[in-house]
């Protein structure tokens, strides 16, 4: 089966114009740390507040009427929610386009409050909260900070706030249309974090398309950004350096620093955030979920994290993208695992069999072929006490109707948790019992997918 799985992936990459004669892929090994999150998300922003990590992200495919928010105390086990703000309904103006909620940037200002700059309807909106976890509220009287008509030739999206060492805040934003002609704008923010203190400047560096992120290191200002097409294999991260937050910016000799790597099965990494933990820098970014669809009919991006290094010569070193997940200082070495179990049940294709729900890898998932009923069976090896289920479904925002059953002999099944519609990630279901076999029974085969089933 593994040989067939690799062949399918190689064909996908070859169809995208990437060489098929690559080394044996390592993306689907058990226990992989990247992707960091179970599901399809993009354009991440990461902050730490009161000992907890928060990742804000676009919900794929192509956004949602809400924003995705993941929280973790250890950097490895994440819980999904959607903040009250922004929503497509609450952040819409007479000039808004039809684009969904995209690309959040979250920072803490010198007054201690938290601020979010987010793209909704091809416009930039600003919200605020007393803590990173919320409650989030609109901060500009129900109006966009930058409306769609500000520069009609360009996309008013991908706002990213940067706070300098002296506490002064700046806002960078801008993209192009039809995957070309991206432009980067910047303005100094007033102390209220809403108004612009001075003119908006065009600071577009070479090979810029979208996703600006300003980083300061060793006294230099590094404008990092993406170019290419996120739906293809051309998306990548570049950088340009300057002496001030306004530049001028000159692209670095080591740029691009992160791009498609067929040998490692990394496709179209980009739209990133740079953060520090324990003083060490890291890059959090999205890349295409695997197997990659070269036709671009689906946009299923996943969030990954790897080490970043600012070199002594003023350049940024090439990023080595991994499937193990960069060993982030302060993050747990691995995710919390429940009981070990052997999987069986409704079959999937060679890449999506039942065993994928028990391999502790968020790049892989069980996705059964159409058939009813749809079941996933866990054999615990012997009769033992269990407390419940933590299910990480393919889509954290979609409803899944299922029940949980138990068996001591693998033939006769007793209901433990009633048939019900559930959402979230993880979906937590308590069902204390002593048993050897557990079974999930889904009411409908349509769009069932499970990244991981953790049994406690």
C-alpha positions as CSV (number, residue, x, y, z in Angstrom):
1,X,0.0,0.0,0.0
2,X,2.8,2.4,0.9
3,X,4.4,2.0,-2.6
4,X,1.1,2.9,-4.2
5,X,0.6,5.9,-2.0
6,X,4.0,7.3,-2.9
7,X,3.3,6.7,-6.6
8,X,0.1,8.7,-6.4
9,X,1.9,11.6,-4.7
10,X,4.7,11.5,-7.2
11,X,2.2,11.7,-10.1
12,X,0.5,14.7,-8.4
13,X,3.8,16.5,-8.2
14,X,4.8,15.6,-11.7
15,X,1.5,17.0,-13.0
16,X,2.4,20.3,-11.3
17,X,5.7,20.5,-13.1
18,X,7.8,19.1,-10.3
19,X,10.2,16.3,-10.9
20,X,8.7,12.9,-10.1
21,X,12.0,11.1,-9.5
22,X,12.3,12.2,-5.9
23,X,13.6,10.3,-2.9
24,X,11.1,8.2,-0.8
25,X,8.7,10.8,0.8
26,X,8.7,11.0,4.5
27,X,5.6,13.1,5.0
28,X,3.3,10.3,6.1
29,X,5.4,8.7,8.8
30,X,3.7,8.2,12.3
31,X,4.4,10.9,14.8
32,X,5.2,13.7,12.4
33,X,5.1,17.2,14.1
34,X,4.3,19.1,10.9
35,X,1.6,20.0,10.1
36,X,1.2,21.6,13.5
37,X,-2.6,21.8,13.3
38,X,-5.2,19.2,12.3
39,X,-7.0,20.7,9.4
40,X,-6.9,23.2,6.5
41,X,-5.8,26.6,7.6
42,X,-3.7,29.4,6.1
43,X,-2.2,32.9,6.7
44,X,-1.3,32.3,10.4
45,X,-0.6,34.8,13.1
46,X,0.9,33.5,16.4
47,X,1.1,35.2,19.8
48,X,1.6,34.2,23.4
49,X,-0.5,35.7,26.2
50,X,-0.5,34.7,29.9
51,X,1.3,31.4,29.3
52,X,-0.9,30.3,26.4
53,X,-0.2,30.2,22.6
54,X,-2.8,31.5,20.2
55,X,-2.8,30.9,16.4
56,X,-5.3,33.0,14.4
57,X,-5.7,31.8,10.8
58,X,-7.8,31.8,7.6
59,X,-10.2,28.8,7.4
60,X,-9.7,26.9,4.1
61,X,-10.9,26.5,1.5
62,X,-10.6,30.3,0.7
63,X,-11.8,31.6,4.0
64,X,-15.0,31.4,5.9
65,X,-17.6,33.8,7.4
66,X,-15.5,33.5,10.6
67,X,-11.9,33.3,11.6
68,X,-10.1,30.2,13.0
69,X,-8.5,30.4,16.5
70,X,-6.3,27.7,18.0
71,X,-5.1,27.7,21.6
72,X,-2.5,25.6,23.3
73,X,-0.7,25.6,26.6
74,X,2.2,23.4,25.4
75,X,2.5,24.3,21.7
76,X,1.6,20.8,20.5
77,X,-2.0,20.1,21.6
78,X,-4.3,22.6,20.1
79,X,-8.0,23.4,20.6
80,X,-10.1,25.1,18.0
81,X,-12.7,27.9,18.3
82,X,-14.0,30.8,16.3
83,X,-13.9,34.3,17.9
84,X,-17.1,36.4,18.1
85,X,-15.4,39.0,15.9
86,X,-14.6,39.3,13.0
87,X,-17.4,37.8,11.0
88,X,-18.3,38.4,7.4
89,X,-21.6,39.9,8.5
90,X,-20.1,42.2,11.2
91,X,-17.2,43.4,9.0
92,X,-19.0,44.5,5.8
93,X,-19.2,48.0,4.5
94,X,-20.9,49.6,1.4
95,X,-17.6,49.3,-0.4
96,X,-16.9,45.6,0.6
97,X,-16.2,42.9,-1.9
98,X,-17.4,39.3,-1.6
99,X,-14.1,37.9,-0.2
100,X,-14.4,36.0,3.1
101,X,-12.5,36.5,6.4
102,X,-8.8,36.2,5.6
103,X,-5.3,36.8,7.0
104,X,-5.4,38.0,10.6
105,X,-2.5,39.9,12.3
106,X,-2.6,40.1,16.1
107,X,-0.2,42.2,18.2
108,X,-0.1,43.7,21.7
109,X,0.3,47.4,21.8
110,X,2.2,49.4,24.4
111,X,-1.0,50.1,26.3
112,X,-1.3,46.3,26.9
113,X,-4.4,45.8,24.8
114,X,-4.5,43.4,21.9
115,X,-5.2,44.5,18.3
116,X,-6.2,42.6,15.2
117,X,-5.9,43.7,11.6
118,X,-7.8,41.4,9.3
119,X,-9.0,41.2,5.7
120,X,-12.7,41.0,5.1
121,X,-14.3,41.6,1.7
122,X,-11.1,42.9,0.2
123,X,-10.9,45.5,2.9
124,X,-8.8,45.8,6.1
125,X,-10.7,45.9,9.4
126,X,-9.4,46.5,13.0
127,X,-10.5,45.0,16.2
128,X,-9.4,45.0,19.8
129,X,-9.5,42.8,22.9
130,X,-8.3,42.9,26.5
131,X,-6.5,39.5,26.0
132,X,-5.5,37.4,23.0
133,X,-8.3,35.0,23.7
134,X,-10.9,37.8,23.5
135,X,-13.6,39.0,23.7
136,X,-12.8,40.6,20.3
137,X,-14.8,43.6,19.1
138,X,-14.7,46.0,16.2
139,X,-12.5,49.1,17.1
140,X,-13.4,51.5,14.3
141,X,-17.1,52.2,14.5
142,X,-18.1,49.5,12.0
143,X,-15.9,50.9,9.2
144,X,-12.9,49.4,7.5
145,X,-9.5,51.0,8.3
146,X,-8.6,50.6,4.6
147,X,-11.5,50.3,2.1
148,X,-11.5,48.5,-1.2
149,X,-11.3,51.8,-3.1
150,X,-8.1,53.0,-1.5
151,X,-5.9,51.7,-4.4
152,X,-8.3,50.0,-6.9
153,X,-5.5,48.5,-8.9
154,X,-4.4,46.4,-6.0
155,X,-5.8,44.0,-3.4
156,X,-6.4,45.7,0.0
157,X,-5.6,42.5,2.0
158,X,-2.9,40.9,4.1
159,X,-2.5,43.6,6.7
160,X,0.4,43.0,9.1
161,X,1.2,45.1,12.2
162,X,4.7,45.6,13.4
163,X,5.7,47.2,16.7
164,X,9.2,48.6,16.8
165,X,11.5,48.6,19.9
166,X,10.3,52.0,20.9
167,X,6.7,51.0,20.9
168,X,5.8,52.7,17.6
169,X,3.4,50.6,15.5
170,X,3.3,50.3,11.7
171,X,0.9,48.6,9.4
172,X,2.0,46.9,6.1
173,X,-0.5,45.5,3.6
174,X,-1.2,44.8,-0.1
175,X,-1.5,42.3,-2.8
176,X,-2.1,42.2,-6.6
177,X,-4.9,40.9,-8.8
178,X,-4.8,37.6,-10.7
179,X,-1.5,36.6,-9.1
180,X,0.4,39.5,-10.6
181,X,1.4,43.1,-9.8
182,X,1.5,42.9,-6.0
183,X,2.2,46.2,-4.1
184,X,3.2,46.7,-0.5
185,X,1.9,49.7,1.4
186,X,2.9,50.9,4.9
187,X,1.7,53.6,7.3
188,X,2.7,54.6,10.8
189,X,-0.1,54.0,13.3
190,X,-1.3,56.6,15.8
191,X,-1.1,55.7,19.5
192,X,-4.8,54.6,19.3
193,X,-3.7,51.9,16.9
194,X,-6.5,52.9,14.5
195,X,-5.6,56.1,12.7
196,X,-2.6,56.7,10.4
197,X,0.0,59.1,11.6
198,X,1.3,60.4,8.3
199,X,1.1,59.4,4.7
200,X,0.7,55.9,3.3
201,X,3.9,54.9,1.4
202,X,4.4,52.4,-1.3
203,X,7.5,50.4,-0.3
204,X,7.2,47.5,-2.7
205,X,10.4,45.5,-3.0
206,X,11.5,43.3,-5.9
207,X,9.5,40.1,-6.5
208,X,6.8,41.1,-4.0
209,X,3.2,39.8,-4.3
210,X,1.5,39.6,-0.9
211,X,1.7,38.6,2.7
212,X,4.2,41.2,4.2
213,X,5.7,40.5,7.6
214,X,8.2,42.9,9.1
215,X,11.0,41.6,11.3
216,X,13.7,43.5,13.1
217,X,17.0,41.7,13.9
218,X,20.5,42.9,14.5
219,X,19.4,46.5,14.0
220,X,18.1,45.9,10.5
221,X,14.5,45.8,9.2
222,X,13.6,42.7,7.2
223,X,10.5,42.9,5.1
224,X,9.6,39.3,4.5
225,X,6.8,38.5,2.0
226,X,5.3,35.9,-0.5
227,X,5.2,35.7,-4.2
228,X,3.9,33.2,-6.7
229,X,0.6,31.5,-6.7
230,X,-0.6,29.7,-3.5
231,X,-2.8,27.3,-5.6
232,X,0.2,26.1,-7.6
233,X,3.7,25.0,-6.7
234,X,5.2,28.5,-7.1
235,X,4.4,30.2,-3.8
236,X,7.4,31.1,-1.7
237,X,8.8,33.4,1.0
238,X,11.3,36.2,0.1
239,X,12.8,39.0,2.0
240,X,14.3,42.4,1.5
241,X,16.3,44.5,4.1
242,X,16.4,48.1,4.9
243,X,17.7,50.6,7.5
244,X,14.2,51.9,8.5
245,X,10.6,50.6,8.7
246,X,10.0,52.5,5.4
247,X,13.1,51.1,3.7
248,X,14.2,51.5,1.0
249,X,14.3,47.7,0.8
250,X,16.8,45.6,-1.2
251,X,16.1,42.0,-1.7
252,X,18.6,39.7,0.1
253,X,21.1,37.5,-1.8
254,X,19.7,34.4,-0.1
255,X,16.1,35.2,-1.1
256,X,13.8,33.3,-1.5
257,X,14.4,31.5,1.8
258,X,11.5,29.0,1.6
259,X,9.9,27.5,-1.5
260,X,8.6,24.3,-3.0
261,X,11.0,21.4,-2.3
262,X,10.0,18.2,-4.2
263,X,12.6,16.1,-2.4
264,X,10.9,16.9,0.9
265,X,7.4,16.9,-0.4
266,X,6.9,20.6,0.5
267,X,4.6,22.4,-1.9
268,X,4.0,26.2,-2.0
269,X,5.0,27.3,1.5
270,X,4.2,31.0,2.2
271,X,2.1,33.7,3.9
272,X,4.0,33.3,7.1
273,X,4.6,34.8,10.6
274,X,7.9,35.1,12.4
275,X,7.9,34.7,16.1
276,X,10.4,34.0,18.9
277,X,10.2,31.5,21.7
278,X,13.0,31.3,24.3
279,X,14.8,34.0,22.3
280,X,15.0,31.7,19.2
281,X,13.3,32.7,15.9
282,X,10.9,30.5,14.0
283,X,8.7,30.8,10.9
284,X,5.1,29.7,11.0
285,X,3.6,29.3,7.5
286,X,1.1,27.5,5.4
287,X,1.8,24.9,2.7
288,X,-0.3,22.7,0.5
289,X,-1.9,19.7,2.1
290,X,-0.8,16.3,0.7
291,X,-1.3,14.8,-1.7
292,X,-1.1,18.0,-3.7
293,X,-3.9,18.6,-6.3
294,X,-2.0,20.2,-9.3
295,X,-5.3,21.1,-10.9
296,X,-5.9,23.7,-8.2
297,X,-9.5,22.7,-7.8
298,X,-9.2,22.6,-4.0
299,X,-7.2,24.9,-1.7
300,X,-6.4,22.8,1.3
301,X,-3.4,24.4,3.1
302,X,-1.9,23.4,6.4
303,X,0.1,25.2,9.0
304,X,3.7,24.2,9.7
305,X,6.6,25.6,11.8
306,X,10.3,25.5,11.3
307,X,13.5,27.1,12.5
308,X,14.6,30.5,11.2
309,X,18.1,31.9,11.4
310,X,19.4,35.5,10.9
311,X,23.0,35.1,9.7
312,X,25.9,37.3,10.9
313,X,26.4,38.7,7.4
314,X,23.0,40.4,7.5
315,X,21.2,37.7,5.4
316,X,18.5,35.3,6.4
317,X,19.5,31.7,6.0
318,X,17.6,29.3,3.8
319,X,14.8,27.6,5.8
320,X,14.9,23.8,6.0
321,X,11.3,22.8,5.8
322,X,10.5,19.6,7.8
323,X,7.8,17.1,8.5
324,X,9.1,16.5,12.0
325,X,8.2,20.1,13.0
326,X,11.0,22.4,14.2
327,X,12.0,21.7,17.7
328,X,10.5,25.0,19.1
329,X,11.9,26.2,22.4
330,X,9.1,26.1,24.9
331,X,6.9,23.7,22.9
332,X,6.4,20.2,24.1
333,X,8.5,17.6,22.3
334,X,5.4,15.7,21.1
335,X,1.7,15.8,21.3
336,X,-0.2,14.1,24.1
337,X,-1.0,10.5,23.1
338,X,-3.8,8.4,24.4
339,X,-4.0,4.6,24.4
340,X,-2.4,2.7,21.5
341,X,-4.8,0.9,19.2
342,X,-5.0,-1.0,15.9
343,X,-7.4,0.4,13.3
344,X,-9.9,-1.3,11.0
345,X,-13.3,-0.4,9.5
346,X,-14.6,1.2,6.3
347,X,-11.8,1.3,3.8
348,X,-10.3,4.4,2.2
349,X,-8.1,4.7,-0.9
350,X,-4.4,3.8,-0.5
351,X,-3.6,7.1,1.1
352,X,-6.6,7.3,3.4
353,X,-7.1,3.9,5.2
354,X,-8.4,3.5,8.8
355,X,-4.8,3.3,10.2
356,X,-4.3,7.0,9.3
357,X,-6.6,7.9,12.2
358,X,-4.1,6.3,14.6
359,X,-0.7,7.5,13.3
360,X,-0.3,10.8,15.2
361,X,0.3,12.7,11.9
362,X,-1.8,15.6,10.9
363,X,-0.7,15.3,7.2
364,X,-2.7,12.0,7.0
365,X,-6.3,11.1,7.6
366,X,-8.8,8.4,7.3
367,X,-11.2,9.2,4.5
368,X,-13.5,6.3,3.8
369,X,-14.9,5.4,0.4
370,X,-18.6,5.9,0.0
371,X,-20.6,3.2,1.8
372,X,-23.0,2.9,4.7
373,X,-22.7,2.6,7.5
374,X,-19.2,4.2,7.9
375,X,-17.3,2.7,10.8
376,X,-13.9,3.1,12.4
377,X,-12.9,0.3,14.8
378,X,-10.2,0.5,17.5
379,X,-8.7,-2.6,18.9
380,X,-7.0,-1.8,22.2
381,X,-5.3,-5.2,22.3
382,X,-6.9,-6.2,25.6
383,X,-9.8,-5.2,27.8
384,X,-8.9,-2.0,29.6
385,X,-10.6,1.1,31.2
386,X,-11.3,4.0,28.9
387,X,-12.6,7.5,29.7
388,X,-13.5,9.0,26.4
389,X,-12.7,10.1,22.9
390,X,-10.9,13.1,21.4
391,X,-11.7,13.3,17.7
392,X,-9.8,15.6,15.3
393,X,-12.0,15.7,12.2
394,X,-11.0,16.9,8.8
395,X,-13.0,20.1,9.1
396,X,-13.2,21.7,12.6
397,X,-16.2,23.9,11.5
398,X,-18.3,21.2,9.9
399,X,-20.9,19.0,11.7
400,X,-20.4,15.3,12.0
401,X,-23.1,12.9,13.1
402,X,-21.8,9.8,14.9
403,X,-22.1,7.5,17.9
404,X,-19.6,5.5,19.9
405,X,-20.0,1.8,20.7
406,X,-18.1,-0.7,22.7
407,X,-17.5,-4.5,22.4
408,X,-15.7,-7.1,24.5
409,X,-15.6,-9.7,21.8
410,X,-15.5,-7.6,18.5
411,X,-19.0,-8.9,17.5
412,X,-21.6,-7.6,19.8
413,X,-21.7,-3.9,20.3
414,X,-23.1,-1.7,23.1
415,X,-23.9,2.0,22.7
416,X,-21.7,4.3,24.8
417,X,-22.4,7.7,23.4
418,X,-25.6,8.4,21.5
419,X,-25.9,9.3,17.9
420,X,-25.5,13.1,17.8
421,X,-24.2,16.0,15.7
422,X,-20.9,17.3,17.0
423,X,-18.4,19.9,15.8
424,X,-15.0,21.2,16.9
425,X,-11.4,20.0,17.2
426,X,-10.9,18.0,19.2
427,X,-14.5,16.8,19.6
428,X,-14.5,15.5,23.2
429,X,-16.9,12.7,24.0
430,X,-17.0,11.1,27.5
431,X,-17.8,7.4,27.6
432,X,-16.2,5.7,30.6
433,X,-16.2,1.9,30.4
434,X,-14.0,-1.1,30.3
435,X,-13.6,-2.7,26.9
436,X,-11.3,-4.0,24.3
437,X,-13.0,-2.7,21.1
438,X,-14.4,0.7,20.4
439,X,-16.3,1.8,17.3
440,X,-17.3,5.1,15.7
441,X,-20.3,4.8,13.5
442,X,-21.0,7.8,11.3
443,X,-24.5,8.4,10.0
444,X,-23.5,9.6,6.6
445,X,-20.5,8.7,4.4
446,X,-20.5,12.2,2.8
447,X,-17.3,14.1,3.6
448,X,-16.3,12.0,6.6
449,X,-12.6,12.5,7.4
450,X,-10.6,12.0,10.7
451,X,-7.1,13.2,11.2
452,X,-6.8,11.5,14.6
453,X,-8.9,9.5,17.0
454,X,-7.4,9.7,20.5
455,X,-8.7,7.3,23.1
456,X,-8.1,8.2,26.7
